[in-house]
Amino acid sequence: MDLGFVLPSASRESKDVDVAIIGAGPAGLSAGIYAVRAGLKAIIIDKGNAGGLAEEAPFVENYLGFEGIKGEDLAKRFKEHAMKYVEISERNEVKEIIRDNGIFVIKAEKGEYRAKAIIFATGTTHKKLNVPGENEFYGKGVSYCVTCDGYFFRGKKVAVIGGGNSGAIAAIYLKDIGVDPVVLEFMPKYMCEKAYVDIIKEKGIEYITNAMVTEIAGKDKVEKVIYKDRNTGETKEISVDGVFIYIGLIPISDLAKKLGVETDNRGYIKVSSKMRTNVPMVYAAGDVTGIAGQIIIAAGQGAMAALTAYEDLTFS
Amino acid sequence: MIHKGFNMIPIWAPKVIEMGYIGDKDKEYLKEEFSKHLKENVKLLVFTGDNCQYCNVATAIAQEVAELHDAIEFHEYRVDSDEAKIYGVDKAPTVIVTDGDKYGGRIRYVGLPSGYEFSSLIEDIIDVSRRTAEVSEEVKAQLDMIDKPVRIQIFVTPTCPYCPRAVRTAHRFAILNENITGEMVEAIEFPEWANKWNVMSVPHIVINEDVQFIGAYPDEQYIKYVVDAWKKMK
């Protein structure tokens, strides 16, 4: 019997390291392994669990070596692998990073860490739709996490807003646990990988294109979603008990910005091909760089960032 | 072929009960963690009852964890026993992590601490054994004001990666203030209870059956809700 046990990796002491890695998703964990193997002292600090958004993926089918694995299982493997090398401090939110004589001082909930280099692997968080009803009904039918909340809607109809890969996977997951999902996609065509299009069709999941959601409505909780058909201009509505929003992600880059790290106009950290930012000894890797939003790429970028940090710390 | 995996049975689906829930590799890791961090003794109390789908599993998990270190004691009681009355337990399974003294039954799990909540359980065992928990000075000062019983209930699902943070915050507060009880509730195992509070997104936190909020917030925000609930009692 698999109860999906997740182990903690509590680290408590404040300490000095060569490189501090902020964020314990695939990029951060991979960076940690590479940094320590290269000979650097490192710590990974995460405000939540190690695993990052990979944990929320109901199923991952494009990570090399795994034909299909639950996101949480893959994240668990990453974490257990990384824990063999590097200390991971979970549920420890970094509040502030300041520079003191060329050393970064990282002030976090559980302690203070001093580092010669920093890798931002802070990832992304769910983007909001910004329509009436979204905030009002958060927790009353509006959700951003199917693995967390899907079960509350068994036997009920829900709308998944956004038909990209995340939305498609969410809809398939919901269908499989006994929820009746309908996908609302803004663009005129399927926006997910063909592999998911096939499953959506096979499972008979309704996928509505050209749908611009304008409102989530109800009395005390979500009762319907209202959208404009971009083809006809008509306003339509669907009765639903829940709305799962998967319209994309926004980078978590505020801490980096405060250190003077340059971002693009959407807030993604700009990096060189070796994962350097514009600030010396500051690197970024994974989804926060906005390059692909793929687990395998995040892991690769994490490795690259650690190798570059090692190079810079050793030879400069 | 491609989508085979989507049809997997959810991890908490009832299956044939067998011994050995925690894998050998996980056990090795936990042994090491416990030997590093455990100081004083810790009691794991499991309350079981009839018609309880997950009681055997809760018992087995607690037993297996207790076997990993001498400082951890395991006890099983019936939910209608005198001990249950002493600890204020009326639902099964309930798991309490305690020193058997000042922590009483204030650090508790109603429903199975599986999935992500297993990590909360382990961290609780370590903190209870250390007889302390970490919060900032600012949060500690606010915690110290709480001079009446405050009950924090955290509704969770085992597949929610954000939930342990909310559970652990309540449990850390409970360790640091004897008026605070932190009670995780597994919403899928107790649907009527979850419905009472219209739980549709987790973590969903209910304080003193009054103040509610949704989400895993940092200590500084969390404590504000606790203080609000406490002020309303005056």
Boltz contact constraints between the chains, C-beta under 6 A:
constraints:
  - contact:
      token1: [A, 1]
      token2: [B, 15]
      max_distance: 6.0
  - contact:
      token1: [A, 2]
      token2: [B, 11]
      max_distance: 6.0
  - contact:
      token1: [A, 3]
      token2: [B, 21]
      max_distance: 6.0
  - contact:
      token1: [A, 3]
      token2: [B, 114]
      max_distance: 6.0
  - contact:
      token1: [A, 4]
      token2: [B, 11]
      max_distance: 6.0
  - contact:
      token1: [A, 4]
      token2: [B, 115]
      max_distance: 6.0
  - contact:
      token1: [A, 5]
      token2: [B, 118]
      max_distance: 6.0
  - contact:
      token1: [A, 6]
      token2: [B, 116]
      max_distance: 6.0
  - contact:
      token1: [A, 6]
      token2: [B, 118]
      max_distance: 6.0
  - contact:
      token1: [A, 6]
      token2: [B, 119]
      max_distance: 6.0
  - contact:
      token1: [A, 7]
      token2: [B, 29]
      max_distance: 6.0
  - contact:
      token1: [A, 7]
      token2: [B, 119]
      max_distance: 6.0
  - contact:
      token1: [A, 8]
      token2: [B, 119]
      max_distance: 6.0
  - contact:
      token1: [A, 8]
      token2: [B, 122]
      max_distance: 6.0
  - contact:
      token1: [A, 8]
      token2: [B, 123]
      max_distance: 6.0
  - contact:
      token1: [A, 10]
      token2: [B, 123]
      max_distance: 6.0
  - contact:
      token1: [A, 48]
      token2: [B, 165]
      max_distance: 6.0
  - contact:
      token1: [A, 49]
      token2: [B, 161]
      max_distance: 6.0
  - contact:
      token1: [A, 55]
      token2: [B, 161]
      max_distance: 6.0
  - contact:
      token1: [A, 59]
      token2: [B, 5]
      max_distance: 6.0
  - contact:
      token1: [A, 59]
      token2: [B, 6]
      max_distance: 6.0
  - contact:
      token1: [A, 68]
      token2: [B, 5]
      max_distance: 6.0
  - contact:
      token1: [A, 91]
      token2: [B, 165]
      max_distance: 6.0
  - contact:
      token1: [A, 93]
      token2: [B, 218]
      max_distance: 6.0
  - contact:
      token1: [A, 110]
      token2: [B, 134]
      max_distance: 6.0
  - contact:
      token1: [A, 139]
      token2: [B, 201]
      max_distance: 6.0
  - contact:
      token1: [A, 139]
      token2: [B, 214]
      max_distance: 6.0
  - contact:
      token1: [A, 140]
      token2: [B, 200]
      max_distance: 6.0
  - contact:
      token1: [A, 141]
      token2: [B, 200]
      max_distance: 6.0
  - contact:
      token1: [A, 143]
      token2: [B, 201]
      max_distance: 6.0
  - contact:
      token1: [A, 147]
      token2: [B, 159]
      max_distance: 6.0
  - contact:
      token1: [A, 148]
      token2: [B, 157]
      max_distance: 6.0
  - contact:
      token1: [A, 148]
      token2: [B, 160]
      max_distance: 6.0
  - contact:
      token1: [A, 148]
      token2: [B, 202]
      max_distance: 6.0
  - contact:
      token1: [A, 149]
      token2: [B, 201]
      max_distance: 6.0
  - contact:
      token1: [A, 151]
      token2: [B, 188]
      max_distance: 6.0
  - contact:
      token1: [A, 152]
      token2: [B, 200]
      max_distance: 6.0
  - contact:
      token1: [A, 172]
      token2: [B, 6]
      max_distance: 6.0
  - contact:
      token1: [A, 176]
      token2: [B, 6]
      max_distance: 6.0
  - contact:
      token1: [A, 195]
      token2: [B, 2]
      max_distance: 6.0
  - contact:
      token1: [A, 199]
      token2: [B, 3]
      max_distance: 6.0
